[in-house]
Structure formats: C-alpha cells, structure tokens
Amino acid sequence: MTFSDTQEQGAAGDMPPRLSHRQITTVMSGLVLGMFLGALDQTVISSALRTIADDLHGLTAQAWVTTAYLITATLATPLYGKLSDIHGRRPVYLAAIALFTVGSLLCGCATSIYELAAFRAVQGLGGGGLMSLAMTIVADITTPRERGRYQGYFMAVFGGASIVGPLVGGAFADRADLLGIAGWRWIFLINVPLAAAAAVAITRVLRFPHRRVRHRLDYPGAFALAVGLVPLLTVAEQGRVWGWGSSRALLMYSIGVAGLAVFVAVERRSGDAALLPPRLFRIRTFRLGVGLHFVVGIGMFGAMTTLPLYLQLVRGMSPIAAGLATLPTVAANLAVTLLTGRMIARTGRFKVHLVAGVGSFTAAMLVFATLRVDSPLWHPALGMALMGAGLGASMQTLTTLAQCEVPRTDMGAATASVNFFRSNGGTVGTAAFLSILFTTAAGGIAERLAEARHDPAYRRLLVQPDHAHALTGVLRPAGGGVNLEDSAFLRTLDPSAALPFLEGYVTSMRIVFLTGAAVSLAAFALAAWRVPDLTLSDE
C-alpha cells in the first residue's frame, strides 16, 4: 500500500495520521533495502581490510579507510535531518543513495590506501543519510512505545548484513581475480546493483504523509563543525606518527577547539536553522541519549575494527574464516534485538534493557582484554556473544531514549543528532584504538624480537632462506625497529619464527580492549545512575 504525494504536502501543524501495522511494514519494506545497503558497507569491509591494506601497502594507515567514511558521514548526518524536514524524506533519501553509489564506484577504482580513503569519504557523504533517515521515518509514523518494535526490525537487518557482510567480503578478498578485476574491489562494486534496487523500492513505497517544516540550512554551522572536527580526528589518527605533543599536533588541537567554539556560538544564534538545535539539549533524555551514543560508539567501532585484526593477524585466519568466526556476535545481536523490541512494545519500559546492554558490552571488552596468542576459539567467541547481546539491547534503546521527549517537528534533526554523536564516537574509537594498537605494537614486537634473538635456535630460524626472504624489508637495519606496513610476511613464517610478532600484536590489543572497557564502564555508570526509568507513551 502506498500513499499519495498530495498527502506529503501537509501543513506543518498537522499531526501525521496513525498508520496501521500493514501500512508501516509496507513503508519499511523500502527502508530496509536502504538500511541493508548502508549496514552491508560497514560490515563487508571488516574481514577484507587487512587484504586491501596489504595490497595497497598501507597496513598502518588502514584506519583512514574507516575514519574517512565516518568523518564525512558524521558531518553530513545533521544536514540530512534538516534537508529531509524541508524537502521531504523520499527525495533526500534517494539523493543519499545516489551519492553512496558514486562513492562505491570510485572506491572500486582506488590505486592507493589514501586514494581509497578519499573515495570512502565520498561514499560517507551518502552513507550519512541511509541510516539516520530510516530511523527518522520510523519515528514519524510510530508512537514512542511502538518505535522499539520497528527499530528492532532495522537492527535485525543490520544483524543480517553482519552475517552476509564478512562472508561476502572474505569471499571476495580471498579471490585474487574475478572477471579481470582484483577480488576485493568487488566489495565496493557490488553496491551498484544493490543501490539500484534500493532506489526503485524507495521510489515505489516511500509515500507516507510528511509534515513540511520551514527551515533554513545552517551552512555557517556546517562549515564551523567541519573546521572543528576534521583537525581533531586527523590528529587522533596521525598523532602516533607526528607525536602527540608535536607542533603539528598542537596546531590541530588549537584549530579544532577554535572551530568547535565557533560552532557553538553559531548554533546559539541560528535559532530554528541550527544544525544541532540548542533547544534539544535542554531535554534531559535527549542529552543522555546522544551522550551515551557517543561513548558507546567509541567502544563499539573500536572493537569491531580491532577484533578482525586479532582473528587474521594473530590467529592466521583467512578473511572468510574470520567472517565466519564473528557469527556469535551476529546471532546474539539478532536474538536480543528482536526480543528487546518486543518487550519494550509490550511494557513501555526500556531502562533495564539499556543498562543490561551496556553492562554486557563492558564485559565483552574485558573478555577480549584477556586474549592470548593461543587462546581457544571459545574464548573470543564468548566475548563476541556478549558484545552482540550488549549492542542488541543498548543501541535501539539509546535511540528510543534520545527520541522519546522530542517534538515531532524536530524529529529529523534529533534523529540525525543521534547518528551524528554515534558516528563521532565511532570515528574517535576507530582512530584512537588503531593508533594505540600500531603505536605500541612496533615497540612491543621489537622488544620480543630482541629477547628471542638471545636464543641460538631462534637466530638460526631467522637466517633460513625462506624466513630471511620473508622478513626482507620488515626488520630495519641497525636496530631501526620493524616495518608494519604490510603483514603478508606472517603467512610465510612458521609459528616459532612468527611468535614474537604475534605476541607483540596481542599485547597491544589487550591495551586497546582495556581502554574500550574503561570507556564502556563510564557509559554503564552513566546509564545506571542518570537515565530516568520512564514508561513510553502509546500516543
């Protein structure tokens, strides 16, 4: 069932009509394709990123491939909220799909890790609208109590993408060549037919009544936000290379802080046109929701980026095997998401699920922090199940918390703000966690190599022709440390020769996961003590 376009021209003061379950699911049939497209792109690259980075000779710079996407998605997300309030959800959603498709085509043609990062930034300009607009539309057509149930369907779609993504990404990455094109490039090229299907579906079914809101676009605010965020996120990625207290880093800190200060001043003067309306932050539940999204986003994206490296670098899994190994996360996430959505719809209470979810995620970080080189497979699987359950219970409830007291006229901006803060957290988490990992890994590996070389048997291993050839360019002369730009040499070393490298990586990963546990514990305390125990309205 669809709705006429004339209904979409309703006055701003009209309340949208209550839609039946059948009407809502019809609208959602189009939304889930767009959501699947965005979710698949986030998961399909995870198991293949090591292969891509090795092929483009940029293992230590791989964070840019993720953070470039997140930076532009983060900056674009609030604009999508405003644009959809002005022009309607459907045309803006279609524009997001088009931008995402162009970015995907460019990514499939990248010739260096930095070029791939630049094209991922284009992709992020479209990806910033795919998720936030879907959540906004659900908020438009449902009551606060119903919202958890239908947003649970989206989380289920994300779970499905989490199953398909790593498997598809691993399968493509394992192929050296497919139809004359490097296998990993199909990870991006496959988005083109999926985007076409999503665009057709959105055009046909996304015709629900929309209340137009007269807004001006806050271009000065968007510019100030970019000036504030980009330098800070850049130094989070490059700080290990420049030095955290170097003149270049200090300059970036100064520009970033000044940009954010200007952004706050501009937003206060922009009134209804503000990118992130200050009046929303006077709503306690909104403040808590976006703040928790930011903190949980740090741990979530940081863990999702680091864990595949453990499975592939340390455990030696192929990309597709690493994708299969993440199934405990997916299964737990899917089951808990659907169960939580139904329980919220039945009772109207969500705090208990939120607190339990963040607690489960914190426990997962602690489990990951105890991993060793020779940990049995059930050990990371336990952590992945706890992580999946934690995210399944917390992510949809955090969105519900942020939306529950926001006026409908601000729903687009509010939902965009939720995704903005989560993406910001994800960008910080990805950049900071990988920066910690590779900053500490080089020193840790060098120390363990120095210790191992005291053993005559290990010295004999290093001079064997196969090992000496594999380590050419990896071990820098005269105590110059190790080159970690390409990890392919680990595949050719026998376990005894590779052990110092693997132990160095694992030790660094423990530091990363302990950092994630500390951040998640702060979110748990905030959720337990500050989130009000509300009963959601059915109106």
C-alpha positions as CSV (number, residue, x, y, z in Angstrom):
1,M,0.0,0.0,0.0
2,T,1.3,3.5,-0.8
3,F,0.1,7.0,-0.1
4,S,-0.5,9.8,-2.5
5,D,2.1,12.5,-3.0
6,T,-0.5,15.1,-2.3
7,Q,-0.6,14.0,1.3
8,E,3.1,14.8,1.5
9,Q,2.3,18.5,1.2
10,G,0.5,18.7,4.6
11,A,0.9,21.7,6.7
12,A,3.5,21.8,9.4
13,G,1.0,22.0,12.2
14,D,-0.9,18.8,11.2
15,M,-0.2,15.6,13.2
16,P,0.6,12.7,11.0
17,P,-2.2,10.1,10.9
18,R,-1.8,6.8,12.8
19,L,-0.9,4.1,10.3
20,S,-1.8,0.5,10.6
21,H,0.8,-2.2,11.1
22,R,0.3,-3.2,7.4
23,Q,0.9,0.4,6.2
24,I,4.0,0.7,8.4
25,T,5.5,-2.6,7.2
26,T,4.9,-1.5,3.6
27,V,6.9,1.7,4.1
28,M,9.6,-0.3,5.9
29,S,9.9,-2.8,3.1
30,G,11.5,0.0,1.1
31,L,13.5,1.4,4.1
32,V,15.2,-1.9,4.9
33,L,16.8,-2.1,1.5
34,G,18.4,1.3,2.0
35,M,19.4,0.3,5.6
36,F,20.8,-3.0,4.3
37,L,22.9,-1.1,1.8
38,G,24.4,1.1,4.5
39,A,24.8,-1.7,7.0
40,L,26.4,-4.1,4.5
41,D,29.0,-1.5,3.6
42,Q,30.1,-1.2,7.2
43,T,30.5,-5.0,7.7
44,V,31.6,-6.2,4.3
45,I,34.9,-4.4,4.5
46,S,35.8,-5.5,8.0
47,S,37.1,-9.0,7.2
48,A,38.8,-7.8,4.0
49,L,40.5,-4.7,5.3
50,R,43.8,-6.4,6.0
51,T,43.9,-7.8,2.5
52,I,43.1,-4.4,1.0
53,A,45.7,-2.7,3.1
54,D,48.4,-5.3,2.2
55,D,47.6,-5.0,-1.5
56,L,47.8,-1.2,-1.3
57,H,50.8,-1.3,1.0
58,G,49.2,0.7,3.8
59,L,48.5,-1.6,6.8
60,T,49.3,1.0,9.5
61,A,47.2,3.6,7.6
62,Q,44.2,1.4,7.2
63,A,42.3,3.5,9.9
64,W,41.9,6.2,7.2
65,V,39.7,3.8,5.2
66,T,37.2,3.7,8.1
67,T,37.7,7.1,9.6
68,A,37.4,9.0,6.3
69,Y,34.0,7.4,5.8
70,L,32.9,8.1,9.3
71,I,34.1,11.8,9.2
72,T,32.0,12.7,6.1
73,A,29.1,10.6,7.3
74,T,29.2,12.4,10.6
75,L,29.3,15.8,9.1
76,A,26.6,15.1,6.6
77,T,24.2,13.4,9.0
78,P,22.8,16.6,10.6
79,L,22.3,18.2,7.2
80,Y,20.2,15.2,6.1
81,G,18.0,15.7,9.0
82,K,17.4,19.4,8.1
83,L,17.1,18.7,4.4
84,S,14.5,16.0,4.9
85,D,12.5,18.3,7.2
86,I,12.4,20.8,4.4
87,H,12.1,18.8,1.2
88,G,10.6,15.5,2.5
89,R,12.2,12.2,3.3
90,R,11.9,10.5,0.0
91,P,13.9,12.8,-2.4
92,V,16.6,13.3,0.2
93,Y,16.9,9.5,0.8
94,L,17.2,9.0,-3.0
95,A,20.0,11.6,-3.1
96,A,21.8,9.8,-0.3
97,I,21.6,6.5,-2.3
98,A,23.0,8.3,-5.4
99,L,26.0,9.8,-3.6
100,F,26.7,6.4,-1.9
101,T,26.7,4.7,-5.3
102,V,29.1,7.2,-6.9
103,G,31.5,6.8,-3.9
104,S,31.3,3.0,-4.2
105,L,32.3,3.1,-7.9
106,L,35.2,5.4,-7.1
107,C,36.4,3.0,-4.3
108,G,36.4,0.1,-6.7
109,C,39.0,2.1,-8.8
110,A,41.4,3.1,-6.0
111,T,45.1,2.6,-6.5
112,S,46.5,3.6,-3.1
113,I,45.3,3.4,0.5
114,Y,45.0,7.2,0.7
115,E,43.1,7.3,-2.6
116,L,40.7,4.7,-1.2
117,A,40.2,6.7,1.9
118,A,39.4,9.8,-0.2
119,F,36.8,7.9,-2.2
120,R,35.4,6.4,1.1
121,A,34.8,10.0,2.2
122,V,32.6,10.5,-0.9
123,Q,30.8,7.3,0.0
124,G,30.3,8.6,3.5
125,L,28.5,11.7,2.2
126,G,25.8,9.3,1.1
127,G,26.0,6.8,3.8
128,G,25.4,9.5,6.4
129,G,21.8,9.7,5.3
130,L,21.0,6.0,4.8
131,M,20.7,5.0,8.5
132,S,19.6,8.3,10.1
133,L,16.8,9.0,7.6
134,A,15.4,5.4,8.0
135,M,15.3,5.9,11.8
136,T,13.7,9.3,11.3
137,I,10.9,7.9,9.1
138,V,10.1,5.2,11.7
139,A,9.8,7.9,14.3
140,D,7.5,9.9,12.0
141,I,5.0,7.1,11.6
142,T,5.1,5.3,15.0
143,T,4.4,6.1,18.7
144,P,7.3,6.1,21.2
145,R,6.2,2.7,22.5
146,E,5.9,1.1,19.0
147,R,9.2,2.5,18.0
148,G,11.3,-0.1,19.7
149,R,9.5,-2.9,17.9
150,Y,10.0,-1.4,14.4
151,Q,13.5,-0.2,15.1
152,G,14.2,-3.7,16.2
153,Y,13.5,-4.8,12.6
154,F,16.2,-2.5,11.5
155,M,18.6,-3.9,14.0
156,A,17.7,-7.4,12.6
157,V,18.5,-6.1,9.1
158,F,21.8,-4.9,10.5
159,G,22.3,-8.3,12.0
160,G,21.6,-10.0,8.7
161,A,24.1,-7.6,7.0
162,S,26.6,-8.6,9.7
163,I,26.2,-12.2,8.7
164,V,26.4,-11.7,5.0
165,G,28.9,-8.8,5.0
166,P,32.0,-10.5,6.5
167,L,31.3,-13.7,4.4
168,V,30.9,-11.8,1.2
169,G,33.9,-9.5,2.0
170,G,36.0,-12.5,2.9
171,A,35.0,-14.4,-0.2
172,F,35.9,-11.5,-2.5
173,A,39.2,-10.8,-0.6
174,D,40.2,-14.5,-1.0
175,R,39.9,-14.2,-4.7
176,A,43.0,-12.8,-6.4
177,D,41.0,-12.0,-9.5
178,L,37.3,-12.0,-10.5
179,L,36.3,-11.2,-14.2
180,G,39.7,-9.5,-14.6
181,I,39.3,-7.3,-11.5
182,A,41.0,-7.7,-8.1
183,G,38.6,-9.6,-5.9
184,W,38.5,-7.1,-3.1
185,R,37.3,-4.3,-5.5
186,W,34.0,-6.2,-5.9
187,I,33.3,-5.4,-2.2
188,F,32.5,-1.8,-3.4
189,L,31.3,-2.6,-7.0
190,I,28.6,-4.9,-5.6
191,N,26.9,-1.8,-4.1
192,V,25.9,-0.6,-7.5
193,P,23.1,-3.1,-8.3
194,L,22.1,-3.1,-4.6
195,A,21.7,0.7,-4.7
196,A,19.6,0.5,-7.9
197,A,17.2,-2.0,-6.2
198,A,17.0,0.2,-3.1
199,A,16.3,3.3,-5.2
200,V,13.4,1.5,-7.1
201,A,11.9,0.3,-3.8
202,I,12.1,3.7,-2.1
203,T,10.5,5.4,-5.1
204,R,7.6,3.0,-5.0
205,V,6.7,2.7,-1.4
206,L,8.1,5.7,0.5
207,R,4.9,7.9,0.1
208,F,3.7,8.4,3.6
209,P,2.3,11.8,4.8
210,H,5.1,14.2,5.7
211,R,4.8,17.4,7.7
212,R,6.9,20.0,6.0
213,V,8.9,22.2,8.4
214,R,10.2,25.5,7.2
215,H,14.0,25.6,8.0
216,R,16.9,27.5,6.7
217,L,20.1,25.4,6.2
218,D,22.8,26.3,8.6
219,Y,25.8,26.5,6.2
220,P,28.0,28.5,8.6
221,G,27.3,25.9,11.3
222,A,28.3,23.1,9.0
223,F,31.5,24.8,8.0
224,A,32.4,25.6,11.6
225,L,31.7,22.0,12.6
226,A,34.0,20.7,9.8
227,V,36.7,23.0,10.9
228,G,36.3,21.8,14.5
229,L,36.0,18.0,13.9
230,V,38.4,17.3,11.0
231,P,41.6,18.5,12.7
232,L,40.8,16.7,15.9
233,L,40.0,13.4,14.1
234,T,43.1,13.8,12.0
235,V,45.4,14.2,15.0
236,A,43.7,11.1,16.6
237,E,44.8,9.1,13.5
238,Q,48.2,10.8,12.9
239,G,49.3,11.5,16.5
240,R,51.4,8.4,16.7
241,V,53.4,9.5,13.6
242,W,53.7,13.2,14.4
243,G,54.0,12.8,18.2
244,W,51.1,13.8,20.4
245,G,52.9,16.9,21.7
246,S,54.4,17.9,18.3
247,S,53.9,21.4,16.9
248,R,51.7,19.9,14.1
249,A,49.5,18.1,16.7
250,L,49.3,21.3,18.9
251,L,48.2,23.3,15.8
252,M,45.5,20.7,15.0
253,Y,44.2,20.8,18.7
254,S,44.0,24.6,18.5
255,I,42.2,24.7,15.2
256,G,39.8,22.0,16.3
257,V,38.9,23.7,19.6
258,A,38.5,27.1,18.0
259,G,36.2,25.6,15.3
260,L,34.0,23.9,17.9
261,A,33.8,27.1,19.9
262,V,32.7,29.0,16.8
263,F,30.2,26.2,16.0
264,V,28.6,26.5,19.5
265,A,28.3,30.3,19.1
266,V,26.8,30.0,15.6
267,E,24.3,27.4,16.7
268,R,23.1,29.7,19.6
269,R,22.4,32.5,17.1
270,S,20.9,30.3,14.4
271,G,17.6,29.6,16.1
272,D,15.4,27.1,14.2
273,A,18.0,26.9,11.4
274,A,20.7,25.4,13.7
275,L,22.3,22.2,12.5
276,L,22.1,20.8,16.1
277,P,19.3,22.9,17.7
278,P,20.5,24.0,21.2
279,R,16.9,23.7,22.4
280,L,17.1,19.9,22.0
281,F,19.9,19.8,24.6
282,R,17.6,21.3,27.1
283,I,15.7,18.0,27.0
284,R,17.3,15.7,29.6
285,T,16.6,12.4,27.8
286,F,18.0,13.8,24.5
287,R,21.2,14.9,26.2
288,L,21.6,11.5,27.9
289,G,20.8,9.6,24.7
290,V,23.3,11.4,22.4
291,G,26.0,11.4,25.1
292,L,25.7,7.6,25.6
293,H,25.6,7.1,21.9
294,F,28.9,8.9,21.6
295,V,30.6,6.9,24.4
296,V,29.2,3.5,23.3
297,G,30.1,4.4,19.7
298,I,33.8,4.7,20.8
299,G,33.9,1.2,22.2
300,M,31.7,-0.4,19.5
301,F,33.6,0.8,16.4
302,G,36.9,0.4,18.1
303,A,36.2,-3.2,19.0
304,M,34.7,-4.0,15.6
305,T,37.9,-2.7,13.9
306,T,40.4,-4.4,16.2
307,L,38.8,-7.8,16.6
308,P,39.2,-8.8,12.9
309,L,42.9,-8.0,13.2
310,Y,43.2,-10.4,16.1
311,L,41.5,-13.2,14.1
312,Q,43.6,-12.6,11.0
313,L,46.9,-11.3,12.2
314,V,47.3,-13.4,15.3
315,R,45.1,-16.5,14.6
316,G,46.1,-16.6,10.9
317,M,42.5,-16.9,9.7
318,S,41.6,-16.1,6.1
319,P,39.2,-13.2,5.5
320,I,36.2,-15.6,5.0
321,A,37.2,-17.7,8.1
322,A,37.3,-14.5,10.1
323,G,33.9,-13.6,8.9
324,L,32.5,-17.0,9.9
325,A,34.2,-16.6,13.3
326,T,32.1,-13.5,14.0
327,L,28.8,-15.4,13.8
328,P,28.4,-15.4,17.7
329,T,28.2,-11.6,17.6
330,V,25.6,-11.7,14.9
331,A,23.4,-14.4,16.4
332,A,23.4,-12.8,19.8
333,N,22.7,-9.4,18.4
334,L,19.8,-10.6,16.2
335,A,18.1,-12.5,19.0
336,V,18.5,-9.8,21.7
337,T,17.5,-7.0,19.3
338,L,14.2,-8.7,18.4
339,L,13.4,-9.7,22.0
340,T,14.2,-6.3,23.4
341,G,12.0,-4.5,20.8
342,R,9.0,-6.7,21.6
343,M,9.5,-6.3,25.4
344,I,9.6,-2.5,25.0
345,A,6.5,-2.5,22.9
346,R,4.7,-4.7,25.5
347,T,5.8,-2.9,28.7
348,G,6.9,0.6,27.5
349,R,9.9,0.3,29.8
350,F,13.4,0.5,28.4
351,K,16.0,1.4,31.0
352,V,16.6,-2.1,32.2
353,H,17.5,-3.2,28.7
354,L,19.8,-0.2,28.2
355,V,21.7,-0.8,31.4
356,A,22.0,-4.6,30.8
357,G,23.1,-4.0,27.2
358,V,25.9,-1.6,28.2
359,G,26.9,-3.9,31.0
360,S,27.2,-6.8,28.6
361,F,29.3,-4.8,26.2
362,T,31.6,-3.8,29.0
363,A,32.0,-7.5,30.0
364,A,32.8,-8.3,26.3
365,M,35.7,-5.8,26.3
366,L,37.1,-7.4,29.5
367,V,36.9,-10.8,27.9
368,F,38.8,-9.5,24.8
369,A,41.4,-7.9,27.0
370,T,42.4,-11.4,28.3
371,L,43.0,-12.9,24.8
372,R,46.4,-14.7,24.2
373,V,48.1,-15.9,21.1
374,D,47.0,-19.5,21.8
375,S,43.5,-18.8,23.3
376,P,41.0,-21.5,22.4
377,L,38.4,-20.3,19.9
378,W,35.6,-20.4,22.5
379,H,37.4,-17.5,24.3
380,P,36.9,-14.8,21.6
381,A,33.5,-16.4,20.8
382,L,32.3,-15.7,24.3
383,G,33.4,-12.1,24.0
384,M,31.7,-11.8,20.7
385,A,28.4,-13.2,22.0
386,L,28.5,-10.8,24.9
387,M,29.3,-7.9,22.5
388,G,26.4,-8.9,20.2
389,A,23.9,-9.2,23.0
390,G,25.1,-5.9,24.5
391,L,24.7,-3.9,21.3
392,G,21.4,-5.6,20.5
393,A,20.0,-4.4,23.9
394,S,21.5,-1.0,24.0
395,M,21.6,0.6,20.6
396,Q,17.9,0.7,19.9
397,T,17.1,1.7,23.5
398,L,19.6,4.6,23.3
399,T,17.8,5.8,20.1
400,T,14.5,5.5,21.9
401,L,15.8,7.4,24.9
402,A,17.0,10.3,22.7
403,Q,13.7,10.5,20.7
404,C,11.2,9.9,23.5
405,E,10.6,13.5,24.5
406,V,11.5,15.4,21.3
407,P,8.7,17.2,19.5
408,R,7.8,15.7,16.1
409,T,8.8,19.0,14.3
410,D,12.4,18.4,15.4
411,M,12.4,14.6,14.8
412,G,14.6,14.8,11.7
413,A,17.2,17.0,13.4
414,A,17.0,14.9,16.6
415,T,17.5,11.6,14.9
416,A,20.3,13.0,12.8
417,S,21.9,14.2,16.0
418,V,21.8,10.7,17.5
419,N,23.6,9.3,14.5
420,F,26.0,12.3,14.5
421,F,27.1,11.6,18.0
422,R,27.4,7.8,17.4
423,S,29.4,8.4,14.3
424,N,31.6,10.8,16.1
425,G,32.2,8.3,18.8
426,G,32.9,5.6,16.1
427,T,35.4,7.9,14.4
428,V,37.2,8.7,17.6
429,G,37.2,5.0,18.6
430,T,38.4,3.7,15.3
431,A,41.2,6.3,15.0
432,A,42.3,6.2,18.6
433,F,42.1,2.4,19.0
434,L,44.1,1.7,15.9
435,S,46.5,4.4,16.8
436,I,47.1,2.9,20.2
437,L,47.5,-0.6,18.6
438,F,50.1,0.4,16.0
439,T,51.9,2.8,18.3
440,T,52.5,0.2,20.9
441,A,52.8,-2.9,18.6
442,A,56.1,-1.7,16.9
443,G,57.8,-1.3,20.2
444,G,56.4,-4.5,21.7
445,I,57.4,-6.6,18.7
446,A,60.9,-5.1,18.7
447,E,61.3,-5.9,22.4
448,R,60.2,-9.5,21.9
449,L,62.5,-9.9,18.9
450,A,65.4,-8.7,21.0
451,E,64.6,-11.2,23.7
452,A,64.1,-14.1,21.1
453,R,67.5,-13.4,19.5
454,H,69.2,-14.4,22.7
455,D,68.1,-17.9,21.8
456,P,70.5,-19.5,19.3
457,A,67.7,-21.7,17.9
458,Y,65.7,-18.6,17.1
459,R,68.7,-16.9,15.4
460,R,69.1,-20.0,13.2
461,L,65.4,-19.7,12.2
462,L,65.9,-16.1,11.1
463,V,68.7,-16.9,8.7
464,Q,66.9,-19.8,7.0
465,P,66.4,-18.7,3.3
466,D,62.6,-18.8,3.4
467,H,62.4,-16.7,6.6
468,A,65.2,-14.3,5.7
469,H,63.4,-13.6,2.4
470,A,60.0,-13.1,4.1
471,L,61.5,-10.7,6.6
472,T,63.3,-8.6,3.9
473,G,62.1,-5.0,4.5
474,V,60.3,-5.9,7.7
475,L,63.3,-5.8,10.1
476,R,65.0,-2.5,9.7
477,P,68.9,-2.5,9.9
478,A,70.9,-1.4,13.0
479,G,68.1,-1.7,15.5
480,G,65.8,0.5,13.5
481,G,62.7,-1.4,14.6
482,V,60.1,-3.1,12.4
483,N,58.1,-2.1,9.4
484,L,54.4,-2.9,9.9
485,E,53.0,-1.5,6.7
486,D,52.5,-5.0,5.2
487,S,51.6,-8.1,7.3
488,A,51.7,-10.6,4.4
489,F,55.1,-11.9,5.6
490,L,53.3,-13.5,8.6
491,R,51.7,-16.0,6.3
492,T,55.0,-17.4,5.2
493,L,56.7,-17.7,8.6
494,D,56.4,-20.9,10.7
495,P,54.7,-20.4,14.1
496,S,58.1,-20.4,16.0
497,A,59.5,-17.6,13.9
498,A,56.3,-15.6,13.9
499,L,55.8,-15.8,17.7
500,P,57.5,-12.5,18.7
501,F,55.4,-10.7,16.2
502,L,52.1,-12.3,17.3
503,E,52.9,-11.7,21.0
504,G,53.6,-8.0,20.3
505,Y,50.3,-7.6,18.5
506,V,48.3,-9.4,21.2
507,T,49.9,-7.3,24.0
508,S,48.9,-4.1,22.1
509,M,45.4,-5.4,21.5
510,R,45.0,-6.0,25.2
511,I,45.8,-2.3,25.9
512,V,43.2,-1.4,23.2
513,F,40.5,-3.6,24.7
514,L,41.2,-2.4,28.3
515,T,40.8,1.2,27.0
516,G,37.5,0.1,25.5
517,A,36.4,-1.5,28.8
518,A,37.2,1.7,30.7
519,V,35.1,3.8,28.2
520,S,32.2,1.3,28.3
521,L,32.3,1.2,32.1
522,A,31.8,5.0,32.2
523,A,28.8,4.6,29.9
524,F,27.4,1.8,32.2
525,A,27.7,4.1,35.3
526,L,26.0,7.0,33.4
527,A,23.2,4.7,32.2
528,A,22.6,3.1,35.6
529,W,22.6,6.3,37.6
530,R,21.3,9.1,35.3
531,V,18.8,7.6,32.8
532,P,15.2,8.0,34.1
533,D,13.1,4.9,34.4
534,L,10.3,6.2,32.0
535,T,7.3,4.4,30.6
536,L,6.9,5.2,26.9
537,S,3.7,6.8,25.6
538,D,1.4,4.9,23.3
539,E,0.3,8.1,21.6
